[in-house]
Structures are given as structure tokens and as C-alpha cells.
Amino acid sequence: MSDDATSPFIPGPRAMVKGAESGPLAGLTFAVKDLYDVAGHVTSYGHPEWARTHGVAAGTSPIVTTLLEAGATLAGKTKTVELAYGLTGENVWHGTPTNPKAPDRFPGGSSCGSAAAVAAGLVDFAMGSDTGGSVRIPASYCGVFGIRPSWGAITLAGTCALGPSFDTPGWFAADARTLLLVGEQLLPFEPGGPDCLPAGPLLKPEEVWINCDPAVARAMLPALEATQRVMGTAMRMELAPEGLHTLYENFRCMQAEEAWATLGGWVTRTQPQFGPGVGERFEGARTMPAEKAAAGRVFRRRFQHRMRSLLQGGAVLAYPTSPVPAPRLMADQAEQNAVREQTMGATAISGLGGLAEVSIPAAVVNGAPVGFSLVAAAGRDRMLMRLAVKVAEELGL
């Protein structure tokens, strides 16, 4: 297998741009998922047909421009799942990046290349995107820090869309302070000083913990204890009495309708071939009954009201980022689908709520990393990352 096939970077010449000589990110290098436009380079969105039908980008994403102006140097574009519609990180066209922390397992998708590049130490941080878990899950699988910011907090101009009412940017770093430093360049101002932390209480949603493999739940206890040393004893509570599967199902139906509205015209015109699972998801999106997506939107409004009431005063949720470690590379499609459903019941919490979520590389289970998530109300992103710094220090990370 060629180096290109297992590299986190897309095949071909690198999109490399020197950053400003000075600035808060001077001296740092970064990579961007191949759905961010960089002027003079093709955005292939993980598929050669997308590259062929879209050509060279005329401009650069404002996110990338901001990072360059802050002094960071762009080292290249990273692989993504085809049209960002998947959670394992597999790409039959560009190759599946090696998971540096667990080479016999998937790196997680769809921001697979960005997570793998940080985990391998090839860049200091990397931009991904998150619709249904595509930053949080690769962060967990590859053993790095990752953030899905509040929905709408950062512009997605100059990027490819999948499910616009869920899509957010997101980024990875090997340490919590770098994660925060990047966020300070991209996120809007928040009230409170630079040492301000969430007021609490710390909440432990029992159904998310029960959804996990028991070995993962046990491995997360030191991270929970570290967070309690910062915030106080966690309160057990029921977050979703209707069940995590209901969250997943409502998310799935809405995302599918949006994915087809966003990309269905191109899929219909181009008739591209897709790798395992992706074509089936687009066919499901094409045939999604409108009433199911409409019911999902009603559910989301109610869920968002519930989350505002629960978190707006400064509460933080704490639970495992992914319920199981990354699937092994030999896992068949049925096993991958089962992991996807089990995982997205938990990732749908922030997706439906529009919430900020940070994943901390907290433990290793069966030789593979697993992450620990902290979740705060929309608009508390900087505060949440400062909390992650404190928890990471408690864990000795």
C-alpha cells in the first residue's frame, strides 16, 4: 500500500500557505479537512467526481484566512469520508488514514485525516467539521483533544455543506491549551474574564453512561473524578427519558433530508460511485419521508428548550465521547452500522441541542483510545475549553 493511501493528507501536491510573521499562532502548523476552500487548490470533498465538477477554489475560507493571519502556517489538506457522510474514516478513493494510536482500527470520520495528522504529530492543530460527530468521534478514536463549537458561532463560508442546520467547524489539538488558543482566534467574545469557568453544577446523564461498553464506562471514571475536583460532585440525572435511540432517530431523519436537499442534485446529475455505506446513506436520504424529518424538527425544538433550561445557568454534562473504542479495520458493514447507531445516540445530544462539546483523550481500552466529553450551553465555548484545560491538568495530560 502506498504512503498516500495511509497518509492523513489527500494525495497529490500539498496546499501549503505560509502564515503571518507574527501573531498568537506564530510558529504553529495546521492542516484543514478537504472541505475548506484554499484559493488556487481544488476542494475535492473526499471524492474525485466532486473535484472534477468543481475545480480550483477562487477564494479561501474565512476560517483558514483567520488562522493564517494569526501566524499559523498551513501544511496541507486532510482526507475526509466521501462528502463527509460517515463516521469510520474510510475512503476508497484517497485511502483510509492510519490511526496513529491504534493502527489496526479506523481513525473515525468524517474528519479522519485531521485527527490522524494531529495524533501523528505532523501538525500542531487541524480543522475538521462536525455534523453528527465528525470531530468528536475521531478525537476519541485517535486520542487527541477536539471541539465541536456551538452551532452558528463560527462562519462556514467557503466550506462544503452536508446538513446546514447541524454543520459546525471544529478542530483538534494534542493538548488542551492549543485547543483553547485556536478557539480564541475563531470564536466570538464571551462575557467573563480569561479565568472564568462554568458555574456548574456538573451533571452525569445516566443513560449515556449505560449506553457505553462497561469497560469504557469504567475507564472514564478517573476523568469524571478529575472533573469533580474542579467543579464539585457530579449529580446523576436523566437527560433523555424518551431514550437515546429517539434522539438518534430524529437526528438521522433531519440530517438525511438536509443532506439530500444540499447534495442530492449533484448526486443525481453526476451519478458518482460511492464506497461502502455512503451510497446507502444517500439512497436513504433520497427516500426519507418528509413527515419524519418534520417530526424531527418538532422534537428538536422541544429538546433545545430542555437543554437551555438545564444548562444556561452554567451546568456542564460529562460522559464518554464514544460508547466503544474505534472499530477494527476488518469490521464488516453490519458491525460498523451497529457502532454508528450506538454512538450517534450520544453525539445527537450536542447536535440536536446546538451545544458546545469538548472531547478529552482520557483513557485507553483494549489498546485503543477513548475520549471523555464535557458539554456546555451554546455560547459557552471558551469557558468550556478553559474547563478542559483544568481537567487535563488534573489528569496529567
C-alpha positions in Angstrom: 0.0 0.0 0.0 1.4 3.4 -1.0 2.2 6.1 1.6 -0.6 8.3 0.0 -3.1 5.5 0.8 -2.4 5.6 4.5 -1.4 9.3 4.9 -3.7 11.7 6.7 -3.1 14.2 3.8 -5.0 13.9 0.5 -2.9 12.5 -2.5 -1.1 14.9 -4.7 0.7 18.2 -4.2 0.1 19.8 -0.7 -1.9 23.0 -0.3 0.7 24.9 1.7 0.5 28.6 2.7 2.8 30.5 5.0 1.3 32.3 7.9 1.9 35.8 9.1 5.3 36.5 10.6 3.8 37.4 14.0 0.6 36.7 15.9 -0.8 34.5 18.6 -0.4 31.3 16.5 3.0 32.2 15.0 5.3 29.1 14.8 2.4 26.7 14.8 1.4 24.5 11.8 -2.1 23.3 10.9 -4.0 21.3 8.4 -7.6 21.6 7.1 -10.1 19.0 6.2 -10.7 18.8 2.4 -13.9 20.6 2.5 -12.4 24.0 3.4 -11.6 26.1 0.3 -8.0 27.3 -0.2 -7.5 29.7 -3.1 -5.7 28.0 -6.1 -6.4 24.5 -4.9 -9.2 22.0 -5.6 -11.6 21.1 -2.8 -12.4 17.5 -3.6 -14.7 16.9 -0.6 -13.4 13.3 -0.4 -14.5 12.3 -3.9 -12.7 12.6 -7.3 -16.0 13.4 -9.1 -16.6 16.4 -6.8 -13.1 17.6 -7.7 -13.7 17.1 -11.4 -17.0 19.0 -11.3 -16.0 21.9 -9.1 -12.4 22.7 -10.0 -10.0 25.2 -8.3 -11.3 27.3 -5.5 -11.3 31.0 -6.3 -11.1 32.1 -2.6 -10.0 30.9 0.8 -12.4 30.1 3.7 -12.6 32.9 6.3 -11.6 30.3 9.0 -8.4 29.5 7.1 -7.7 33.1 6.5 -8.1 34.0 10.2 -5.6 31.3 11.2 -3.1 32.4 8.6 -3.4 36.0 9.7 -2.9 34.8 13.3 0.5 33.4 12.3 -0.2 29.7 11.7 1.2 28.0 8.6 -1.0 25.7 6.5 0.7 22.3 5.9 -1.9 20.7 3.7 -5.4 19.4 3.2 -6.5 16.2 5.0 -8.7 13.3 4.0 -12.4 13.1 4.7 -15.1 10.5 4.2 -16.8 11.0 0.8 -19.0 14.1 1.1 -18.4 13.9 4.9 -21.2 11.4 5.2 -19.7 8.7 7.6 -18.2 8.1 11.0 -15.4 5.5 10.4 -13.0 7.4 8.3 -12.9 5.0 5.4 -12.3 6.5 1.9 -11.9 4.1 -1.1 -10.7 6.9 -3.4 -8.0 8.6 -1.3 -7.3 5.8 1.1 -8.1 5.5 4.8 -5.7 7.3 7.0 -3.8 5.2 9.6 -4.9 5.8 13.2 -1.5 6.5 14.8 -2.7 5.5 18.3 -4.4 2.2 17.1 -3.2 1.2 13.6 -5.5 -1.8 13.4 -8.6 0.4 13.9 -10.4 3.1 12.0 -9.4 6.7 12.7 -13.1 7.9 12.8 -14.8 10.1 10.4 -15.5 12.2 8.6 -12.7 14.4 9.9 -10.4 11.4 9.9 -7.3 12.9 8.3 -7.3 16.0 10.5 -7.4 13.9 13.7 -4.8 11.5 12.4 -2.4 14.3 11.4 -2.6 15.7 15.0 -2.3 12.3 16.6 0.8 11.6 14.4 2.4 14.9 15.4 2.5 16.1 11.8 0.8 19.4 12.7 0.1 21.3 15.9 -3.6 21.5 15.2 -6.1 20.7 12.4 -9.5 21.9 11.3 -12.3 19.4 10.8 -16.1 19.7 10.7 -18.8 18.1 12.8 -22.4 17.4 11.7 -23.2 14.2 13.6 -20.0 13.6 15.5 -17.2 14.0 12.9 -14.8 15.9 15.2 -15.8 14.3 18.5 -15.5 10.7 17.4 -12.2 11.0 15.5 -10.8 12.8 18.6 -11.9 9.9 20.8 -10.7 7.2 18.4 -7.3 8.9 17.8 -6.6 10.0 21.3 -6.5 13.8 20.8 -8.4 16.9 22.0 -11.3 18.0 19.8 -14.1 20.5 20.0 -17.5 20.9 18.3 -18.3 24.6 19.0 -21.8 25.9 19.4 -23.8 25.8 16.2 -23.6 29.1 14.3 -20.8 30.5 16.5 -18.2 30.5 13.6 -18.9 31.1 9.9 -18.8 28.2 7.5 -18.5 30.4 4.4 -16.0 28.8 2.0 -16.7 25.2 3.1 -18.8 22.4 1.7 -22.1 21.7 3.5 -23.8 18.4 4.5 -26.6 19.2 6.9 -26.6 23.0 7.3 -28.7 23.2 10.5 -26.2 20.8 12.2 -22.9 21.6 10.5 -20.2 23.3 12.6 -16.4 23.7 12.1 -14.3 22.0 14.7 -10.6 21.5 15.5 -8.1 19.0 17.0 -5.0 19.6 19.1 -2.6 17.4 21.0 -3.1 19.5 24.2 -5.9 21.5 25.7 -4.0 24.8 25.7 -3.5 24.7 22.0 -7.2 23.8 21.5 -8.1 27.0 23.5 -5.6 29.2 21.8 -7.1 28.3 18.4 -10.6 28.9 19.8 -9.6 32.4 21.0 -8.9 33.3 17.3 -12.0 31.9 15.9 -14.8 32.3 18.5 -16.7 35.4 19.3 -16.1 37.2 22.6 -17.8 35.8 25.7 -18.6 37.6 28.9 -16.4 36.9 31.9 -12.6 37.1 32.3 -9.9 34.8 30.9 -10.0 32.7 34.1 -13.8 32.3 34.2 -15.1 28.7 34.3 -18.6 27.3 34.1 -20.5 27.8 37.3 -21.8 24.3 37.5 -23.3 22.0 38.6 -21.6 19.0 37.0 -24.2 16.6 35.6 -23.8 12.9 34.8 -26.5 11.7 32.4 -27.0 8.1 33.4 -28.5 6.9 30.1 -25.3 7.9 28.2 -23.1 6.1 30.6 -25.3 3.0 30.5 -25.2 3.1 26.7 -21.4 2.5 26.9 -19.4 -0.7 26.8 -18.8 -1.4 30.5 -15.0 -1.3 30.0 -15.3 2.2 28.5 -17.5 3.4 31.4 -15.0 2.1 33.9 -12.1 3.7 32.1 -13.8 7.1 32.2 -14.1 7.2 36.0 -10.7 8.9 36.6 -11.7 11.6 34.1 -15.0 12.1 35.9 -13.2 12.3 39.3 -10.7 14.8 37.9 -13.7 17.0 36.7 -15.3 16.7 40.1 -12.1 18.0 41.7 -12.6 21.1 39.6 -16.4 21.5 39.6 -17.7 19.5 42.6 -19.5 16.3 42.9 -21.5 15.2 39.8 -25.2 15.0 40.0 -26.8 11.9 38.4 -29.7 12.7 36.2 -31.9 11.5 33.3 -31.3 13.6 30.2 -33.4 11.8 27.7 -36.3 9.9 29.2 -37.5 9.0 25.7 -34.2 7.1 25.2 -31.1 7.9 23.2 -32.4 5.9 20.2 -35.2 8.5 19.9 -32.5 11.3 19.8 -30.6 9.3 17.1 -33.7 8.6 15.0 -34.9 12.3 15.0 -31.4 13.5 14.2 -31.0 10.9 11.4 -34.2 11.8 9.7 -33.5 15.6 9.7 -29.8 15.1 8.6 -30.9 12.8 5.8 -33.4 15.3 4.4 -30.8 18.2 4.6 -28.1 16.0 3.1 -30.3 15.3 0.1 -31.5 18.9 -0.2 -27.9 20.1 -0.1 -26.2 17.4 -2.2 -28.9 15.4 -3.9 -28.9 17.5 -7.1 -25.2 16.9 -7.6 -25.6 13.2 -6.8 -28.5 12.9 -9.3 -26.6 14.7 -12.1 -23.2 13.1 -11.6 -24.2 9.6 -10.6 -21.0 9.1 -8.7 -19.8 5.7 -7.3 -19.6 5.5 -3.6 -17.7 3.4 -1.1 -19.3 1.1 1.5 -22.2 2.6 3.4 -22.1 6.1 1.8 -24.2 5.2 -1.2 -26.8 3.5 1.0 -27.0 6.6 3.2 -27.6 8.9 0.2 -30.3 6.5 -1.0 -31.9 6.6 2.4 -31.7 10.4 2.3 -33.3 10.5 -1.2 -36.3 8.4 0.1 -36.6 10.0 3.5 -40.3 10.7 4.2 -40.9 14.4 4.7 -43.2 13.8 7.7 -40.3 12.0 9.6 -38.0 15.0 9.1 -40.8 17.4 10.1 -41.4 15.4 13.3 -37.7 15.6 13.9 -37.8 19.3 13.8 -40.6 19.5 16.3 -38.6 17.2 18.6 -35.5 19.3 18.2 -37.3 22.5 19.3 -38.5 20.7 22.4 -35.1 19.3 23.1 -33.4 22.6 22.7 -35.8 24.2 25.2 -35.0 21.4 27.6 -31.2 21.9 27.1 -31.5 25.7 27.6 -33.4 25.2 30.8 -30.8 22.7 32.0 -27.5 24.3 31.0 -28.0 28.0 30.7 -27.1 28.7 34.3 -23.6 27.2 33.8 -24.2 23.4 34.2 -21.9 21.0 32.4 -22.7 17.5 31.2 -19.9 14.8 31.5 -19.9 11.5 29.7 -17.8 9.2 27.4 -17.4 10.7 23.9 -17.9 7.4 22.2 -19.5 4.3 23.8 -16.9 1.9 22.3 -13.4 2.2 21.0 -12.8 2.6 17.3 -14.0 -0.5 15.2 -11.2 -2.7 13.9 -10.3 -2.3 10.2 -11.7 -5.7 9.4 -15.2 -4.9 10.9 -17.9 -5.7 8.4 -20.6 -3.2 7.4 -23.1 -4.6 9.8 -20.8 -4.1 12.8 -19.9 -0.6 11.6 -23.6 0.3 11.3 -24.3 -1.0 14.8 -21.4 1.1 16.2 -22.8 4.1 14.3 -26.3 3.8 15.8 -24.9 3.2 19.4 -22.6 6.2 19.0 -24.9 8.7 17.4 -27.5 8.4 20.2 -24.9 10.2 22.4 -23.5 12.6 19.7 -27.0 13.7 18.9 -27.2 15.4 22.3 -24.9 18.3 21.2 -26.1 18.0 17.5 -29.8 18.5 18.3 -29.1 21.0 21.1 -26.6 23.1 19.1 -24.3 22.8 22.2 -20.5 23.1 22.7 -18.7 19.9 23.3 -15.0 19.1 24.0 -13.5 15.6 23.9 -10.5 14.9 26.1 -8.2 11.9 25.4 -8.9 10.3 28.8 -8.2 6.6 28.6 -7.2 3.5 26.7 -9.4 0.4 26.4 -8.2 -2.8 24.7 -5.3 -0.9 23.3 -7.4 1.9 21.8 -8.0 5.5 22.9 -11.4 6.6 24.2 -12.4 10.2 24.9 -14.3 12.0 27.7 -16.7 14.7 26.8 -17.7 17.9 28.6 -20.8 19.7 27.2 -21.9 23.2 27.9 -24.7 25.6 26.8 -24.5 27.3 23.4 -22.2 30.3 23.6 -20.0 28.9 26.5 -17.3 27.6 24.2 -14.3 29.5 25.6 -15.4 28.8 29.1 -15.7 25.1 28.3 -12.2 24.9 26.8 -10.8 26.6 29.9 -12.5 23.9 31.9 -10.9 21.2 29.6 -7.5 22.8 30.4 -8.1 22.4 34.1 -9.4 18.8 33.8 -6.4 17.9 31.5 -4.1 19.3 34.2 -5.8 17.2 36.8 -5.3 14.1 34.6 -1.7 15.0 34.0 -2.2 15.3 30.2 
